[in-house]
Amino acid sequence: MAVPVGTANAAGTLLSQGKTVTASSTENGGTPATAAVDGNTGTRWSSAAADAQWLQVDLGVSASIDKVVLNWEAAYGDGYQIQVSADGAAWTTIYTTTTGTGGVETLNVSGTGRYVRFNGTHRHTGYGYSLWEFQVYGTPGGGTGPTCSTANAALNKPATSSSTENGGTPASAAFDGNTGTRWASAASDPQWLQVDLGSSQQVCSVDLNWEAAYGDGYQIQLSPDGTTWNTVYSTTTGTGGVETLNVSGTGRYVRFNGTHRHTGYGYSLWEFAVHTGGGSTVPPVQGGGDLGPNVKVFDPSTPNIQATVDQIFTQQESNQFGSERYALLFKPGTYSNLNAQIGFYTSIAGLGLNPDDTTINGDVTVDAGWFNGNATQNFWRSAENLHLKPVSGTDRWAVSQAAPFRRMHVEGGLNLAPASYGWASGGYIADSKIDGQVGNYSQQQWYTRDSSIGGFSNGVWNQTFSGVQGAPAQGFPDPPYTTLDTTPISREKPFLYLDGNEYKVFTPAKRTNARGVSWGAGAPQGESLPLSQFYVVKAGATAATINQALSQGLNLLFTPGVYHVDQTINITRPNTVVLGLGMATVIPDNGVTAVKVADVDGVKLAGLLLDAGTANSPALLQVGDGGPGADHSANPTTVQDVFVRVGGVTAGKATAGMLINSNNTIVDHTWIWRADHGAGVGWESNRSDYGMQVRGNDVLATGLFVEHFNKYDVQWFGDRGKTIFFQNEKAYDAPNQAAIQNGAVKGYAAYKVEDSVNTHEGWGLGSYCYFNVDPTIVMDHGFEVPNKPGVKLHDVLVNSLGGNGQFNHVVNNTGNPTSGTGTVPSNLVSYP
């Protein structure tokens, strides 16, 4: 008999997804407790085949619970209770039944607690209890239970210490979230380690994760200014291991002050975590809402569409480093006599589930009149999910980097060159159907993936295709076509669409050995998420609010704008979707990593521009922890249309653009750019040594554009990596040969595979030099790889632009040198 629960109200926020979860038992290693709160209905928790069994989730804060959803596998329970607790020890039953039905059971409940438990009392089958998903909905902050956050407020924050044992044990290692790195002090007393949280916060708990050399005498201290300290915890009997200390106090700076070492070594901490909260309740972040002022939504009856589009283009045509951002969204239907010219930081997209749902009898145009017919600076714009019927029969999309053309159907041809047929520097098409011919013309390089085309004309240096129906035959270097029949693994970019009058985000399914478009007859394969499951990020949003939304289990939808963050945006929940509209831009203000993704399954990160701030960041994007972790082959993280910029707007700095540490990550179309023009540009002014560093194994890059870094543009440490299409220019502004000398090697390779790697493969790879400050600079090679049977490169070239610098070889010591001023590539069909 079920307990009456009263009148049901609208359910609150999903609170349980990705949170800490435990269980009385598991059937085997493939059915862990975490699988019930990972948001993936293809994974499950199952218990031992006995009664009673339980599964409980720690929400992190006390919450008012109003709904629980049990999504059962076939082995369900017909007798069970739903219980809540403030402390995980004393339980209150808020729902009980002996007639459970299996399937998906939605239970309207009422209760308050930090911990929520399914308590199984009778199995319906001879198997254990088996749940695809256990979802808890409600409002954080209810009741009087514990409110100390489980998030680490000190993660990746600025750290200092009294001393370090050596260069490999810096203060920052205690705050990097990696239990494989550590801070260690000199072997003397006293010693201290402190962290700047960035703002004054109420501290309620501290975790010390000790290496073997621990302290038995120490204090935890807080300070508003890093000078005057208040001791909130003190001991002379520290135990080592992992010590969780409940404290109470307010401060911006938190310090461990060691007074007595237990060993003859220094103090040594794997991690020093700080938890905040416990004071006044922070209101929950709400999902859904409007899309903000910079998203323009049209339907076929909207008046003056052309005038609105023209007004935005007039503002954005040459606005290369401005702060304005726009998304032009068209509801399903037919639009006639429209020519949408697309300028900087402008995205145009249809709101149908399939491209053919939104038809424009007209054009979506990019040309280069603003730059005297030169398209090499037509960056940062996009077109997605539309059906075009061009007026002349051919649409013009004359772009260079960071300008994706995705999920488009052109009922006609597509011209990739400006009207003057002036220079153009390369771009990207994916998941698109071009009924007519794609005219390459002056495009120096181009990558097309998983599409269907009616033909392809011309080629300059490096035109690459994978999984493209109608692609030209393999011909490199004459014609310069690199053609792969399929793409080994792909998953298309998430997109916003309308289901009736409700906004949703569709996340397409993963494909293996993909060929052709992912859409067509019938519903596309994938998952739809309602906008209520997204925090819609708009002007004024702070990093603290964004991280609170993530901790509540919400996804993120960034509306067009520029967002300054004073702490890392930390994505820790599997299957989180982070989608930007209109080239939404994130800038770290104080040297933090802008965005970090934990080593978890299935995160989808798409549509963002990460722009370096003036304080040096260790990286602008980090995926995974310090090195390879779990196997994510069944459900990889994808990074799509995420662009990195160091300099151009201001003198930004970052040690690296992207760090890809998680195994099986797919990086699908990125432009990682250290600026060669704009503001704040100079060899040291916008210093950034590495474009992308890869430490994960089985990482796949499709459409990799990386340019102008001070050292290696791409540095690959992980095994079994693959790259399909690579476009690179070395840094223009090297002052002289000595500035790029790499030991005995002249220059840092554009693409470096480390000697420890046993297997690596790349197709369609090009690097160009243009040393306009010192044209006498020579590079030994553009590509440097170990000589091992498993390391193979196909269709590789280097080129000197106008003779401004030269390459001696293509790969290692193989391949002819470039020479003269004729801008003629040196090609290598295969290495070895």
TORLO-292445 format. One record per residue (C-alpha): residue in one letter; y, z, x. Coordinates in steps of 0.1 Angstrom, whole numbers, padded with zeros to 4 digits, always signed. Each point is the difference from the previous one (the first is absolute). Example, Ala and Ser with C-alpha at 12.3 -4.5 7.8 and 13.67 -1.06 7.14 Angstrom:
BEGIN
A-0045+0078+0123/S+0034-0007+0014/
***
This chain:
BEGIN
M+0000+0000+0000/A+0033-0010+0015/V+0029+0024+0001/P+0030-0012-0021/V+0029-0011+0021/G+0028-0006-0025/T+0022-0030-0004/A-0002-0025+0028/N+0032-0010+0017/A+0007-0029+0024/A-0021+0007+0031/G+0018+0009+0032/T-0003-0014+0035/L-0033-0007+0017/L-0003+0030+0024/S-0035-0001+0014/Q-0002-0033+0018/G-0005+0003+0037/K+0002+0038+0000/T-0023+0025+0017/V-0033+0002-0018/T-0032+0020+0004/A-0033+0002-0018/S-0031+0022-0003/S-0022-0028+0014/T-0002-0037+0006/E-0030-0023-0006/N+0005-0016+0034/G+0026-0011+0026/G+0009-0030-0021/T+0011+0020-0030/P+0026+0026+0013/A+0023+0021-0021/T+0030-0020+0012/A-0014-0031-0017/A+0008+0015-0034/V+0038+0002+0007/D+0005-0032+0021/G+0012-0022-0029/N-0030-0024+0007/T-0024-0004-0029/G-0025-0016+0023/T-0006+0033+0019/R-0014+0032-0015/W-0008+0037+0005/S-0035+0010-0009/S-0016+0034+0002/A-0034+0013+0007/A-0024-0003-0029/A+0003+0036-0012/D+0022+0021-0023/A+0026+0015+0004/Q+0022-0022+0022/W+0038-0002+0004/L+0028-0022+0013/Q+0035+0014+0006/V+0033-0015+0011/D+0029+0018+0016/L+0032-0015-0014/G+0021+0015+0028/V+0024+0017-0024/S-0004+0018-0033/A+0003-0024-0029/S-0001-0001-0038/I-0032-0019-0008/D+0000-0021-0032/K-0028-0026+0004/V-0033-0004+0020/V-0019-0033+0001/L-0037-0001+0010/N-0012-0035+0009/W-0038+0004+0001/E-0026-0021+0017/A-0033-0002-0019/A-0010+0035+0011/Y+0023+0021-0021/G+0003+0035-0012/D-0002+0010-0037/G+0008+0036+0007/Y+0030+0009+0021/Q+0033+0019+0002/I+0034-0008+0013/Q+0016+0029+0018/V+0033+0009+0017/S+0009+0025+0027/A+0030+0013+0018/D-0019+0008+0032/G-0034-0018-0001/A-0017+0033-0007/A+0007+0012-0035/W-0006-0027-0026/T+0012-0005-0036/T-0020-0024-0023/I+0023-0024-0019/Y-0027-0024-0013/T-0037+0004-0007/T-0026-0022-0016/T-0038-0003-0005/T+0002-0035-0015/G+0016-0021+0028/T-0004-0037-0006/G+0003-0016+0034/G+0020-0032+0006/V+0037+0008+0003/E+0009+0033-0016/T+0037+0008-0005/L+0006+0037-0006/N+0033+0013-0013/V+0003+0035+0015/S+0026+0027+0006/G+0001+0022+0030/T+0017+0009+0032/G-0013+0002+0035/R-0001-0014+0035/Y-0037-0006+0000/V-0019-0019-0027/R-0038+0001-0003/F-0027-0020-0018/N-0029+0025-0004/G-0032-0017-0011/T-0024+0021-0021/H-0025-0026-0012/R-0010-0034+0012/H-0008-0027-0025/T-0024-0017+0025/G-0024+0011+0027/Y+0025-0010+0026/G+0030+0019+0012/Y+0036-0002-0015/S+0016-0032+0010/L+0037-0008-0004/W+0018-0032+0009/E+0033+0018-0004/F+0013+0035-0009/Q+0037-0003-0010/V+0023+0029-0008/Y+0034-0006-0016/G+0029+0023-0005/T+0033+0012+0013/P+0004+0017+0034/G+0018+0033+0001/G-0016+0017-0030/G-0009+0037+0000/T+0004+0025+0028/G-0029-0010+0023/P+0004-0009+0036/T+0026-0027+0007/C-0003-0005+0038/S-0003-0037+0007/T-0031-0013+0017/A+0021-0027+0017/N+0009+0005+0036/A+0038+0002+0002/A-0001-0002+0038/L-0020-0032+0002/N+0017-0024+0025/K+0032+0021+0001/P+0020+0004+0033/A-0017+0026+0022/T+0009+0018+0032/S-0017+0026+0022/S+0006+0024+0028/S-0024-0020+0022/T-0029-0024+0001/E-0031+0000+0021/N+0003-0037+0008/G+0013-0033-0015/G-0031-0003-0021/T+0006+0032-0020/P+0036-0004-0014/A+0015+0022-0027/S-0001-0029-0025/A-0038-0001+0002/A-0002+0033-0020/F+0018-0017-0029/D-0015-0035-0001/G-0028+0008-0026/N-0026-0009+0027/T-0025+0027+0009/G-0010-0020+0031/T+0034+0005+0017/R+0015+0033+0010/W+0030+0019+0014/A-0008+0022+0030/S+0024+0022+0018/A+0003+0012+0036/A-0024+0029+0008/S+0025+0029-0003/D+0017+0022-0026/P+0021-0003-0020/Q-0001-0036-0014/W+0013-0015-0032/L-0004-0031-0021/Q+0025-0009-0028/V+0005-0027-0026/D+0030-0012-0019/L-0008-0005-0037/G+0032-0020-0005/S+0014+0023-0027/S-0001+0037-0010/Q-0032+0007-0019/Q-0019+0030-0013/V-0031+0004+0022/C-0030+0016-0016/S-0029-0007+0023/V-0008-0011+0036/D-0032-0014+0014/L-0009+0004+0037/N-0029-0022+0011/W-0009+0012+0034/E-0017-0017+0029/A-0022+0024+0021/A+0031+0014+0018/Y+0016+0020-0027/G+0025+0028-0003/D-0010+0035-0013/G+0036+0012+0001/Y+0028-0021-0017/Q+0027-0002-0026/I+0010-0025-0027/Q+0038-0003-0002/L+0025-0018-0021/S+0036-0011+0007/P+0028-0018-0018/D+0014-0015+0032/G-0027+0002+0027/T+0019+0028+0017/T-0002+0032-0021/W-0037+0009-0008/N-0015+0021-0027/T-0036+0012+0005/V-0021-0005-0032/Y-0035+0007+0015/S-0012+0019+0031/T-0034+0008+0014/T-0017+0013+0031/T-0035-0008-0013/G+0000-0037-0005/T-0035-0014-0003/G+0003-0037+0010/G-0017-0027-0020/V+0020-0010-0031/E+0023+0028-0011/T+0018-0003-0033/L+0029+0024-0002/N+0018+0008-0033/V+0037+0005+0008/S+0032+0002-0019/G+0034-0012+0011/T+0026-0027+0001/G+0010-0022+0030/R+0004-0035+0013/Y-0017+0008+0033/V-0035+0016+0003/R-0012+0014+0033/F-0033+0013+0014/N+0010+0026+0026/G-0030+0009+0023/T+0001+0034+0016/H-0036+0004+0013/R-0027-0026+0009/H-0036+0008-0006/T-0011-0021+0029/G+0013-0009+0035/Y+0012-0033-0013/G+0031-0008-0019/Y+0004+0000-0038/S-0017-0031-0015/L+0004-0012-0036/W-0017-0030-0016/E+0023+0003-0030/F+0029+0023-0012/A+0004-0006-0038/V+0029+0014-0021/H-0002+0003-0038/T+0029+0005-0022/G+0007+0011-0036/G-0007+0033-0018/G+0035+0003-0013/S+0016-0016-0029/T-0021-0026-0017/V+0007-0036+0010/P+0000-0022-0031/P-0027-0027+0000/V+0008-0036+0008/Q-0005-0022-0031/G-0017-0033+0001/G+0012-0032-0017/G+0035-0007-0012/D+0024-0030+0004/L+0001-0023+0030/G+0036+0007+0010/P+0031-0022+0002/N-0012-0024+0027/V-0029-0013-0019/K+0011-0028-0023/V-0026-0007-0028/F+0003-0033-0020/D-0018-0014-0030/P+0004-0035-0013/S+0027+0011-0025/T+0021+0017+0026/P+0035-0017+0001/N+0016-0013+0032/I-0031+0003+0023/Q+0012-0027+0023/A+0034+0017+0004/T-0016+0033+0008/V-0023-0015+0026/D+0029-0020+0015/Q+0022+0031+0002/I-0027+0019+0020/F-0006-0030+0023/T+0037-0004+0007/Q+0000+0036+0012/Q-0033-0002+0019/E-0001-0035+0015/S+0014+0011+0034/N-0003+0038-0005/Q-0025+0003+0029/F+0006+0037+0009/G+0016+0013-0032/S-0013+0029-0021/E-0002-0018-0034/R-0036-0005-0014/Y-0011-0018-0032/A-0032-0009-0019/L+0002-0027-0026/L-0029+0005-0025/F-0009-0025-0027/K-0021+0010-0030/P-0028-0023-0011/G+0013-0031-0017/T+0016-0034+0008/Y+0034-0004+0017/S+0017-0034+0003/N+0028-0015+0020/L+0000+0028+0026/N+0005-0003+0037/A-0004+0035+0015/Q+0014-0001+0035/I-0013+0030+0020/G+0021+0017+0027/F-0005+0030+0022/Y-0017+0031-0014/T-0008-0017-0033/S-0034-0003-0016/I-0009-0021-0030/A-0032+0006-0020/G-0017-0006-0033/L-0012+0030-0021/G-0032-0016-0013/L-0035+0010+0010/N-0005-0036+0012/P+0026-0024+0015/D-0004-0025-0028/D+0012+0026-0025/T+0036-0005+0013/T+0011-0037+0002/I+0033-0012+0015/N+0009-0036-0007/G+0021-0001+0030/D+0001+0012+0036/V-0001+0031+0022/T+0020-0011+0030/V+0006+0011+0036/D+0021-0023+0021/A+0022+0005+0031/G+0035-0012-0009/W+0014+0034+0010/F-0012-0005+0036/N+0009-0037+0005/G-0035-0012-0010/N-0018+0023+0023/A-0027+0020-0018/T-0011+0022+0029/Q+0018+0030-0014/N-0011-0002-0036/F-0017+0034-0001/W-0007+0028-0024/R-0006-0016-0034/S-0030-0008-0022/A-0014-0019-0030/E-0030+0012-0019/N-0021-0006-0032/L+0018-0030-0015/H-0009-0034-0013/L+0025-0026+0012/K+0006-0035-0013/P+0026-0013+0025/V+0026-0024-0013/S-0005-0025+0028/G-0037+0005+0002/T+0003+0021+0032/D+0013+0035+0005/R+0018+0010+0032/W-0009+0033+0018/A+0016-0003+0034/V-0005+0034+0015/S-0010+0017+0033/Q-0015+0035+0004/A-0003+0027-0027/A+0002-0024-0029/P-0034+0000-0018/F-0009-0026-0026/R-0028+0018-0019/R-0020-0006-0032/M+0021-0031-0009/H-0011-0031-0019/V+0022-0031+0008/E-0007-0029-0023/G+0012-0024+0027/G+0007+0000+0037/L+0014+0027+0023/N+0025-0009+0028/L+0002+0026+0028/A+0029-0015+0018/P+0038+0001-0007/A+0017-0029-0016/S+0013-0011+0034/Y-0035+0003+0015/G+0015+0023+0026/W-0019+0027+0018/A-0023+0024-0019/S-0020+0028+0016/G-0031+0007-0021/G-0012+0017-0031/Y-0028+0011-0022/I-0017-0011-0032/A-0028+0019-0017/D-0020-0001-0033/S+0020-0030-0011/K-0008-0034-0016/I+0021-0030+0011/D-0011-0029-0021/G+0018-0025+0022/Q+0005-0003+0037/V+0014+0028+0022/G+0026-0017+0023/N+0001+0019+0033/Y+0026-0023+0017/S+0020+0021+0025/Q-0018+0033-0004/Q-0011+0011+0035/Q-0029+0021-0013/W-0014+0010-0034/Y-0029+0020-0014/T-0016-0007-0034/R-0028+0023-0013/D-0024-0001-0030/S+0018-0028-0019/S-0004-0035-0014/I+0022-0029+0011/G+0001-0037-0008/G+0005-0008+0037/F+0020+0009+0031/S+0023-0023+0020/N+0011+0002+0036/G-0003+0029+0025/V+0021+0012+0029/W-0016+0027+0022/N-0023+0022-0021/Q-0010-0005-0036/T-0029+0023-0010/F-0021+0001-0032/S-0027+0024-0012/G-0018-0002-0033/V+0022-0029-0011/Q-0014-0027-0023/G+0015-0034+0010/A+0010+0012+0035/P+0000-0027+0027/A-0030-0001+0024/Q-0001+0020+0032/G+0020-0020+0026/F+0017+0022+0025/P+0019-0010+0020/D+0005-0035-0014/P+0007+0005-0028/P+0007+0037+0005/Y-0022+0012-0029/T-0022+0031+0002/T-0022+0000-0031/L-0024+0028-0010/D-0021-0007-0031/T+0003+0035-0013/T+0019+0033+0007/P-0025+0027+0010/I+0016+0028-0021/S+0031-0001-0022/R+0015+0020-0029/E+0031-0014-0016/K+0032+0019-0002/P+0006+0023-0030/F+0026-0013-0025/L+0020+0013-0030/Y-0007-0016-0034/L+0005+0005-0037/D-0029+0009-0023/G+0018-0005-0033/N+0031+0021+0004/E-0015+0023+0026/Y+0005-0004+0037/K-0031+0003+0021/V-0010-0007+0036/F-0030-0021+0007/T-0020+0005+0032/P-0023-0029+0006/A-0036+0005+0012/K-0012-0005+0035/R-0017-0033+0008/T-0023-0010+0029/N-0002-0035+0014/A+0028-0009-0024/R+0010-0036-0008/G+0025-0012-0025/V+0022+0021-0023/S-0010+0033-0015/W+0013-0009-0035/G-0007-0027-0025/A-0021+0000-0032/G-0006+0034-0014/A+0013+0034+0011/P+0004+0005+0037/Q-0022+0025+0018/G+0016+0033+0007/E+0015+0031-0015/S+0031+0006-0021/L+0021+0032+0004/P+0026+0010-0026/L+0036+0006+0013/S-0004+0036-0011/Q-0022+0005+0030/F+0029-0011+0023/Y+0030+0018+0012/V+0027-0026-0004/V+0021+0004+0031/K+0037-0007-0006/A+0034+0006+0017/G+0004+0036+0010/A-0037+0007+0005/T-0008+0023+0029/A-0030+0002+0023/A-0008+0035-0014/T-0001-0014-0036/I-0021-0030+0011/N-0025+0023+0018/Q-0001+0023-0030/A-0008-0029-0022/L-0028-0010+0023/S-0014+0036+0001/Q-0001-0001-0038/G-0023-0030+0001/L+0027-0026-0009/N+0002-0035+0015/L+0034-0014+0012/L+0020-0029-0013/F+0031-0006+0021/T+0027-0018-0019/P+0024-0022+0021/G+0022+0021+0022/V+0004+0017+0034/Y-0016+0034+0003/H+0008+0024+0029/V-0028+0026+0006/D+0003+0032+0021/Q-0038+0006+0000/T-0030-0022+0002/I-0013-0015-0033/N-0036+0014+0002/I-0026-0019-0020/T-0032+0021+0000/R-0018-0008-0032/P-0027-0028-0001/N+0009-0031-0020/T+0038+0008-0001/V+0021-0030-0009/V+0034-0004+0016/L+0018-0031-0011/G+0036-0011+0008/L+0021-0024-0021/G+0028-0021+0014/M-0005+0008+0037/A+0004+0037-0006/T+0010+0015+0034/V-0009+0034+0015/I+0020+0013+0030/P-0010+0032+0019/D+0031+0020+0008/N-0012+0025+0026/G-0027-0016+0020/V-0029+0006-0023/T-0027-0026-0007/A+0012-0017-0032/V-0033-0003-0017/K-0034+0015+0009/V-0033-0008-0018/A-0029+0025+0006/D-0035-0011+0010/V-0011-0005-0036/D-0015-0028-0021/G+0018-0028-0018/V+0038+0006+0003/K+0020-0030-0010/L+0033-0002+0018/A+0022-0030-0009/G+0034-0015-0002/L+0021+0023+0023/L+0025-0006+0028/L-0001+0029+0026/D+0032+0000+0019/A+0004+0022+0031/G+0027+0027+0002/T+0021+0008+0030/A-0022+0030+0010/N-0032-0013+0016/S-0031+0001-0023/P-0035+0001+0016/A-0009-0027-0026/L+0014-0014-0032/L-0035-0002-0017/Q-0031+0018+0010/V-0034-0006-0017/G-0026+0026+0008/D+0001+0029+0025/G-0002-0002+0038/G-0030-0023+0002/P-0029-0015-0019/G-0013+0022-0028/A-0021-0007-0030/D-0017-0033-0011/H+0022-0016-0026/S-0018-0033-0003/A-0008+0004-0037/N+0036+0008-0009/P+0024-0008+0028/T+0037+0008+0002/T+0022-0030-0004/V+0035-0005+0015/Q+0017-0031-0016/D+0035-0014+0003/V+0010+0032+0019/F+0027-0011+0024/V+0014+0020+0030/R+0034-0004+0015/V+0015+0016+0031/G+0037-0008+0003/G+0020-0026-0018/V+0018+0024-0024/T+0006+0026+0027/A-0014+0011+0034/G-0033+0011-0013/K-0028+0013+0022/A-0038+0005-0003/T-0027+0003+0026/A-0022-0021-0022/G+0004-0020-0032/M-0035+0006-0015/L-0030+0022+0011/I-0032-0011-0017/N-0025+0027+0007/S-0023-0001-0031/N-0032-0021+0002/N-0003-0031-0022/T+0038-0002-0008/I+0012-0034-0012/V+0035-0009+0012/D+0008-0030-0022/H+0033-0017+0009/T+0025+0020+0019/W+0030-0007+0021/I+0006+0027+0026/W+0034-0009+0016/R+0021+0015+0027/A+0033-0017-0007/D+0013-0027+0022/H+0033-0003-0020/G+0021+0021-0022/A+0015+0034+0008/G-0013+0025+0025/V-0019-0026+0020/G-0007+0004+0037/W-0028+0006+0025/E+0004+0037-0003/S+0022+0003-0031/N-0028-0008-0024/R-0029+0010+0023/S-0035-0004-0014/D-0029-0004+0024/Y-0028-0010-0024/G-0001-0020-0031/M-0035+0009-0013/Q-0026+0021+0016/V-0035+0000-0015/R-0025+0028+0007/G-0021-0004-0031/N-0033-0019+0001/D-0007-0030-0021/V+0037-0006-0008/L+0009-0034-0014/A+0035-0016+0003/T+0007-0031-0021/G+0035-0014+0006/L+0012+0021+0029/F+0036-0007+0011/V+0013+0023+0028/E+0030-0007+0021/H+0023+0011+0029/F-0014+0034+0010/N+0008+0014+0034/K-0036+0003+0011/Y-0032-0011-0019/D+0007-0016-0034/V-0036+0007-0010/Q-0023+0024+0018/W-0036+0002-0013/F-0022+0030+0009/G-0024-0001-0029/D-0033-0019+0001/R-0011-0029-0022/G+0036-0010-0009/K+0009-0034-0014/T+0033-0018-0003/I+0005-0032-0021/F+0034-0015+0010/F+0023+0017+0024/Q+0037-0011+0006/N+0020+0015+0028/E+0032-0003+0020/K+0004+0022+0031/A+0032+0020+0002/Y+0030-0023+0007/D+0021+0026+0016/A-0020+0011+0031/P+0027+0003+0026/N-0022-0011+0030/Q-0035-0004+0013/A-0002+0037+0011/A+0007+0012-0035/I-0033-0015-0013/Q-0021+0005+0030/N-0034+0015-0010/G-0014+0013+0033/A-0012-0030+0019/V+0001-0021-0032/K+0031-0020-0008/G+0010+0010-0035/Y-0017+0018-0028/A-0023-0022-0020/A+0010-0008-0036/Y-0036+0009-0011/K-0019+0024+0021/V-0037+0010-0006/E-0009+0030+0020/D-0028-0001+0026/S-0020+0026-0020/V-0005-0024-0029/N-0033-0018-0002/T+0005-0022-0030/H+0031-0017-0013/E+0009-0034-0015/G+0031-0019-0008/W+0009-0034-0015/G+0033-0019+0000/L+0021+0021+0025/G+0033-0010+0015/S+0026+0016+0023/Y+0034-0014+0010/C+0026+0011+0026/Y+0037-0004-0001/F+0015+0021+0028/N+0036-0010-0006/V+0014+0029+0021/D-0020-0010+0031/P-0017-0034-0005/T-0018+0004+0034/I-0024+0026-0014/V-0036-0009+0002/M-0029+0014-0020/D-0035-0001+0015/H-0015-0006-0034/G+0006+0005-0038/F-0034+0015-0007/E-0020+0025+0020/V-0036+0009-0010/P-0031+0013+0017/N-0026-0025+0013/K-0029+0010-0022/P-0024-0021-0021/G+0012+0016-0033/V+0037-0008+0006/K+0009-0035-0012/L+0034-0017-0007/H+0003-0033-0018/D+0029-0024-0001/V+0025+0018+0022/L+0034-0012+0013/V+0030+0010+0020/N+0034-0017+0000/S+0032+0002+0018/L+0030-0007-0023/G+0023-0023+0018/G-0012+0012+0034/N+0014+0035-0003/G-0027+0017+0020/Q-0036-0013+0005/F-0036+0010-0004/N-0024-0005+0029/H-0031+0001-0022/V-0011+0003-0037/V-0027+0027+0001/N-0005+0021+0032/N-0002-0026+0028/T-0011-0029-0022/G+0021-0027-0015/N+0027-0023+0014/P+0035+0013+0007/T+0030-0009-0021/S+0026-0020+0018/G+0034-0016-0003/T+0024+0001-0030/G-0020-0021-0024/T-0014+0028-0022/V-0035-0014+0003/P-0028+0026-0006/S-0029+0006+0023/N-0031+0001-0022/L-0034+0016+0005/V-0027-0009-0025/S-0022+0030+0008/Y-0003+0030+0024/P-0022+0004+0018/
***
